[in-house]
Amino acid sequence: MPTVQTLSGYLPEYSLTRAIGAETARQYQMSVKSLERFAGGPLPLDRLDPLQVSEWLRHLSESRAPATVRSKRCQIVALWRAAADDGLCQPPQRRIRSAKCPWVAPTALAFADVQGLVAACRFLPRVHPCGIRRSEWWELAVRVGWDTALRWSDMIHLRVDQIGPEGVVVVTQAKTGRLLVGRLQRSTLALAVASVSRSPRGVLLPWAASHETFSAQFRRLAAKAHLPPRATWKWVRRGSATDAELHERGSASRHLGHREGSRVAAESYLDPRILGASGSGARELTIRNSGGTVVP
């Protein structure tokens, strides 16, 4: 057992012994780097200070969304407690600043927005590093994301042999371990078959670059489609769930691969601006005049 170990040095061990995916581990790494930059250098586990972590969280809250601050707090506390369980340090001895997250209505892409994305894809120049035309890769990605509501990490690892002849897709989600059963629409399936025929490959949408590179390229594509500057790929998944719910009430959780009865879809995915108010609301107040005619 090392006598002195830093928080960043402990992270590989934590990632190895806990069932977390590569993307989650990357998020942990970003949180640790942020805390160590704030502290001015690597943080020995036996010198972790709740007050210093609280000061860092307060600093983050000045420029980051509450949900981001809460997520980073949870990651650092989880690492700290795991290190304490491994006998490398003491657990936090006093309270660490909390991060309150007021509920914010999810923002999703409407059907017309996604149609605009598909149209914008067709004007993209050059060839993707995997050998596919960028226009073809991005259109296929938008279509698959919309049809299946797969998370980004699951989508870029979707194997061709996971797609049935009728377009049925069965994926074990990396984040939750739950099955997601979706279906590619006929036009998407036809595009996928044609693409794989031209460029044979095992993974439908291979992506060798980072998530940040993907996000940057999506922002440029969204700008071409005249979407809001803050639009992200998550808006496609939310839009897919919202569109499913719009046409069949109660179907969003199943479409997203969530457990039965989960409230996550309603709280984090469904855009109320697209769904509109449920039902017709209270009846309109009217009165009858002396002649018996109904008036507002």
C-alpha positions as semicolon CSV with decimal commas, in nm:
position;residue;x (nm);y (nm);z (nm)
1;M;0,000;0,000;0,000
2;P;0,148;0,336;-0,099
3;T;0,217;0,571;0,190
4;V;0,112;0,879;-0,008
5;Q;-0,134;0,872;-0,295
6;T;-0,303;1,160;-0,471
7;L;-0,665;1,187;-0,572
8;S;-0,576;1,174;-0,942
9;G;-0,341;0,883;-0,878
10;Y;-0,618;0,688;-0,706
11;L;-0,867;0,735;-0,991
12;P;-0,731;0,451;-1,215
13;E;-0,764;0,208;-0,924
14;Y;-1,117;0,330;-0,854
15;S;-1,214;0,291;-1,221
16;L;-1,068;-0,060;-1,228
17;T;-1,252;-0,190;-0,921
18;R;-1,587;-0,017;-0,979
19;A;-1,834;-0,098;-1,256
20;I;-1,812;0,234;-1,438
21;G;-1,783;0,288;-1,811
22;A;-1,511;0,471;-1,999
23;E;-1,720;0,786;-2,043
24;T;-1,807;0,797;-1,671
25;A;-1,439;0,752;-1,584
26;R;-1,357;1,042;-1,815
27;Q;-1,608;1,262;-1,633
28;Y;-1,449;1,168;-1,299
29;Q;-1,108;1,259;-1,440
30;M;-1,234;1,601;-1,550
31;S;-1,374;1,666;-1,201
32;V;-1,048;1,566;-1,032
33;K;-0,843;1,784;-1,267
34;S;-1,074;2,077;-1,200
35;L;-1,037;2,039;-0,822
36;E;-0,659;2,000;-0,844
37;R;-0,627;2,308;-1,066
38;F;-0,825;2,501;-0,806
39;A;-0,601;2,365;-0,529
40;G;-0,284;2,450;-0,721
41;G;-0,156;2,096;-0,772
42;P;-0,209;1,725;-0,696
43;L;-0,405;1,657;-0,378
44;P;-0,271;1,386;-0,143
45;L;-0,560;1,172;-0,021
46;D;-0,462;1,217;0,344
47;R;-0,483;1,598;0,304
48;L;-0,827;1,625;0,147
49;D;-1,011;1,908;0,316
50;P;-1,394;1,943;0,315
51;L;-1,363;2,321;0,335
52;Q;-1,136;2,335;0,031
53;V;-1,378;2,112;-0,164
54;S;-1,665;2,339;-0,058
55;E;-1,472;2,646;-0,176
56;W;-1,412;2,476;-0,511
57;L;-1,782;2,398;-0,546
58;R;-1,872;2,758;-0,466
59;H;-1,623;2,873;-0,730
60;L;-1,775;2,634;-0,985
61;S;-2,127;2,753;-0,909
62;E;-2,035;3,099;-1,036
63;S;-1,994;2,974;-1,393
64;R;-2,147;2,625;-1,414
65;A;-2,502;2,498;-1,416
66;P;-2,631;2,365;-1,080
67;A;-2,665;2,013;-1,224
68;T;-2,300;2,018;-1,333
69;V;-2,184;2,133;-0,989
70;R;-2,392;1,862;-0,819
71;S;-2,252;1,596;-1,051
72;K;-1,892;1,699;-0,980
73;R;-1,961;1,708;-0,607
74;C;-2,101;1,353;-0,617
75;Q;-1,797;1,229;-0,810
76;I;-1,541;1,379;-0,574
77;V;-1,726;1,259;-0,263
78;A;-1,760;0,909;-0,413
79;L;-1,384;0,897;-0,479
80;W;-1,305;1,026;-0,131
81;R;-1,531;0,772;0,041
82;A;-1,395;0,488;-0,174
83;A;-1,038;0,584;-0,082
84;A;-1,142;0,587;0,284
85;D;-1,297;0,240;0,245
86;D;-0,964;0,122;0,101
87;G;-0,783;0,256;0,407
88;L;-0,599;0,532;0,220
89;C;-0,746;0,827;0,411
90;Q;-1,016;0,933;0,654
91;P;-1,369;0,992;0,522
92;P;-1,497;1,352;0,517
93;Q;-1,516;1,467;0,878
94;R;-1,758;1,753;0,816
95;R;-2,030;1,854;0,576
96;I;-1,937;1,944;0,216
97;R;-2,127;2,223;0,044
98;S;-2,438;2,095;-0,135
99;A;-2,553;2,195;-0,482
100;K;-2,922;2,275;-0,516
101;C;-3,072;2,206;-0,855
102;P;-3,404;2,376;-0,931
103;W;-3,602;2,179;-1,186
104;V;-3,567;2,314;-1,538
105;A;-3,797;2,197;-1,814
106;P;-3,603;1,980;-2,063
107;T;-3,541;2,124;-2,408
108;A;-3,575;1,887;-2,701
109;L;-3,567;1,904;-3,077
110;A;-3,903;1,895;-3,249
111;F;-3,967;1,675;-3,552
112;A;-3,917;1,971;-3,789
113;D;-3,584;2,054;-3,620
114;V;-3,453;1,704;-3,685
115;Q;-3,571;1,721;-4,045
116;G;-3,363;2,038;-4,075
117;L;-3,061;1,857;-3,928
118;V;-3,093;1,578;-4,184
119;A;-3,114;1,834;-4,464
120;A;-2,803;2,015;-4,332
121;C;-2,609;1,686;-4,318
122;R;-2,637;1,641;-4,693
123;F;-2,423;1,949;-4,762
124;L;-2,128;1,843;-4,544
125;P;-1,801;1,814;-4,740
126;R;-1,508;1,574;-4,713
127;V;-1,477;1,216;-4,592
128;H;-1,506;1,090;-4,235
129;P;-1,183;0,935;-4,093
130;C;-1,346;0,589;-4,108
131;G;-1,377;0,623;-4,485
132;I;-1,745;0,717;-4,505
133;R;-1,856;1,051;-4,648
134;R;-1,921;1,292;-4,362
135;S;-2,260;1,377;-4,508
136;E;-2,354;1,009;-4,498
137;W;-2,209;0,946;-4,149
138;W;-2,389;1,240;-3,991
139;E;-2,722;1,176;-4,159
140;L;-2,708;0,814;-4,047
141;A;-2,616;0,923;-3,693
142;V;-2,907;1,170;-3,672
143;R;-3,150;0,913;-3,808
144;V;-3,031;0,634;-3,577
145;G;-3,033;0,868;-3,277
146;W;-3,386;0,984;-3,357
147;D;-3,526;0,638;-3,431
148;T;-3,378;0,454;-3,134
149;A;-3,310;0,725;-2,869
150;L;-2,974;0,558;-2,802
151;R;-2,724;0,746;-2,589
152;W;-2,421;0,873;-2,779
153;S;-2,184;0,618;-2,625
154;D;-2,416;0,330;-2,715
155;M;-2,477;0,462;-3,064
156;I;-2,112;0,482;-3,166
157;H;-2,060;0,123;-3,051
158;L;-2,369;-0,016;-3,225
159;R;-2,258;-0,319;-3,424
160;V;-2,403;-0,398;-3,762
161;D;-2,490;-0,750;-3,642
162;Q;-2,710;-0,597;-3,367
163;I;-2,951;-0,471;-3,631
164;G;-3,213;-0,724;-3,739
165;P;-3,341;-0,761;-4,096
166;E;-3,655;-0,565;-4,003
167;G;-3,453;-0,291;-3,835
168;V;-3,500;-0,410;-3,476
169;V;-3,212;-0,303;-3,254
170;V;-3,143;-0,467;-2,917
171;V;-2,876;-0,297;-2,707
172;T;-2,757;-0,344;-2,349
173;Q;-2,710;0,013;-2,234
174;A;-2,360;0,083;-2,102
175;K;-2,484;0,333;-1,844
176;T;-2,765;0,132;-1,684
177;G;-2,714;-0,226;-1,798
178;R;-3,079;-0,236;-1,906
179;L;-3,198;-0,356;-2,246
180;L;-3,316;-0,101;-2,498
181;V;-3,521;-0,240;-2,783
182;G;-3,571;0,001;-3,071
183;R;-3,642;-0,008;-3,439
184;L;-3,485;0,173;-3,730
185;Q;-3,738;0,328;-3,962
186;R;-3,740;0,191;-4,318
187;S;-3,558;0,491;-4,460
188;T;-3,288;0,469;-4,192
189;L;-3,247;0,095;-4,241
190;A;-3,216;0,141;-4,617
191;L;-2,948;0,408;-4,567
192;A;-2,761;0,182;-4,321
193;V;-2,769;-0,117;-4,555
194;A;-2,647;0,093;-4,849
195;S;-2,371;0,251;-4,639
196;V;-2,240;-0,082;-4,509
197;S;-2,254;-0,227;-4,861
198;R;-2,033;0,056;-4,989
199;S;-1,802;0,058;-4,687
200;P;-1,807;-0,282;-4,510
201;R;-1,750;-0,249;-4,135
202;G;-1,843;-0,410;-3,805
203;V;-1,958;-0,095;-3,626
204;L;-2,229;0,109;-3,796
205;L;-2,111;0,453;-3,680
206;P;-1,742;0,425;-3,582
207;W;-1,604;0,731;-3,404
208;A;-1,236;0,741;-3,314
209;A;-1,217;1,101;-3,190
210;S;-1,322;1,237;-2,850
211;H;-1,668;1,329;-2,728
212;E;-1,561;1,694;-2,727
213;T;-1,476;1,674;-3,098
214;F;-1,814;1,518;-3,168
215;S;-1,991;1,792;-2,970
216;A;-1,800;2,065;-3,153
217;Q;-1,889;1,918;-3,491
218;F;-2,254;1,879;-3,389
219;R;-2,268;2,245;-3,286
220;R;-2,147;2,345;-3,632
221;L;-2,406;2,117;-3,791
222;A;-2,678;2,260;-3,566
223;A;-2,579;2,611;-3,671
224;K;-2,620;2,511;-4,036
225;A;-2,969;2,387;-3,947
226;H;-3,045;2,721;-3,772
227;L;-3,092;2,559;-3,430
228;P;-3,025;2,748;-3,104
229;P;-2,651;2,787;-3,025
230;R;-2,687;2,583;-2,706
231;A;-2,837;2,281;-2,884
232;T;-2,655;1,957;-2,801
233;W;-2,679;1,596;-2,912
234;K;-2,885;1,522;-2,600
235;W;-3,163;1,729;-2,755
236;V;-3,196;1,460;-3,026
237;R;-3,252;1,186;-2,766
238;R;-3,497;1,406;-2,577
239;G;-3,674;1,494;-2,899
240;S;-3,708;1,126;-2,988
241;A;-3,863;1,051;-2,648
242;T;-4,093;1,355;-2,667
243;D;-4,211;1,261;-3,016
244;A;-4,285;0,905;-2,901
245;E;-4,481;1,039;-2,603
246;L;-4,665;1,283;-2,826
247;H;-4,804;0,998;-3,035
248;E;-4,855;0,746;-2,755
249;R;-4,891;0,869;-2,398
250;G;-4,679;0,673;-2,154
251;S;-4,446;0,528;-2,419
252;A;-4,141;0,750;-2,355
253;S;-3,992;0,544;-2,071
254;R;-4,010;0,225;-2,276
255;H;-3,866;0,406;-2,578
256;L;-3,572;0,529;-2,370
257;G;-3,507;0,189;-2,215
258;H;-3,603;0,303;-1,864
259;R;-3,762;0,078;-1,606
260;E;-4,138;0,051;-1,588
261;G;-4,293;0,333;-1,386
262;S;-3,980;0,550;-1,394
263;R;-4,030;0,927;-1,366
264;V;-3,694;1,007;-1,529
265;A;-3,848;1,058;-1,874
266;A;-4,102;1,311;-1,748
267;E;-3,846;1,497;-1,536
268;S;-3,542;1,497;-1,766
269;Y;-3,644;1,420;-2,126
270;L;-3,993;1,529;-2,223
271;D;-4,020;1,886;-2,351
272;P;-4,351;2,034;-2,227
273;R;-4,336;2,302;-2,495
274;I;-4,372;2,030;-2,759
275;L;-4,615;1,812;-2,569
276;G;-4,841;2,102;-2,474
277;A;-5,079;2,095;-2,180
278;S;-5,229;1,754;-2,112
279;G;-5,603;1,747;-2,162
280;S;-5,820;2,045;-2,239
281;G;-5,800;2,198;-1,893
282;A;-6,094;2,351;-1,710
283;R;-6,402;2,433;-1,915
284;E;-6,439;2,785;-2,047
285;L;-6,651;3,008;-1,826
286;T;-6,955;3,134;-2,015
287;I;-7,285;3,297;-1,919
288;R;-7,617;3,340;-2,090
289;N;-7,759;3,682;-2,155
290;S;-8,122;3,771;-2,107
291;G;-8,202;3,632;-2,452
292;G;-8,048;3,294;-2,366
293;T;-7,744;3,343;-2,591
294;V;-7,412;3,213;-2,458
295;V;-7,151;3,487;-2,434
296;P;-6,787;3,480;-2,313
